[in-house]
Amino acid sequence: MDNRNYDGILWTQKPNGYWVNGKREYQHRYVYEKLTGLKVFDYQVVHHLDSDPSNNTAENLVCMNKEDHYYLHGKIKIGKKRPLWVRDKISKKMNGIKRSEETRKKISESGKGRIPWNKGKTGNLEIY
């Protein structure tokens, strides 16, 4: 796919990886609308399945509402708890990171005196 001259329109790549045209339209939204014949409304987003904003092929794009998109990326917390799959992803990123003794003490001290988010709550609160 030629991102620079898609459908006879000149597109430029922004520093964040997304392609835009002179009308400030995003290429991935344009491609999705053109290939599906469906309008993408303001309350919707076109998501890149592989998280690569420059990969605007049909099989990599899916339309969803903004709330689902935020949830997908873990930007919405349920109470103070993120969904399990988001926490697992974060844990994998943190795996193997060595913290100094001083940093561990600061983390430990910062949590003292706080009321746990689940204090007094019963039942299975895990989100699947």
Stockholm file with secondary structure:
# STOCKHOLM 1.0

chainA/1-128         MDNRNYDGILWTQKPNGYWVNGKREYQHRYVYEKLTGLKVFDYQVVHHLDSDPSNNTAENLVCMNKEDHYYLHGKIKIGKKRPLWVRDKISKKMNGIKRSEETRKKISESGKGRIPWNKGKTGNLEIY
#=GR chainA/1-128 SS CCSTEETTEECEECTTSCEECTTCCBHHHHHHHHHHCCCCCTTEEEEETTSCTTCCCGGGEEEEEHHHHHHHTTCSCBTTBCCHHHHHHHHHHHTTCCCCHHHHHHHHHHHTTCCCTTTTCCSCCCCC
#=GC SS_cons         CCSTEETTEECEECTTSCEECTTCCBHHHHHHHHHHCCCCCTTEEEEETTSCTTCCCGGGEEEEEHHHHHHHTTCSCBTTBCCHHHHHHHHHHHTTCCCCHHHHHHHHHHHTTCCCTTTTCCSCCCCC
//
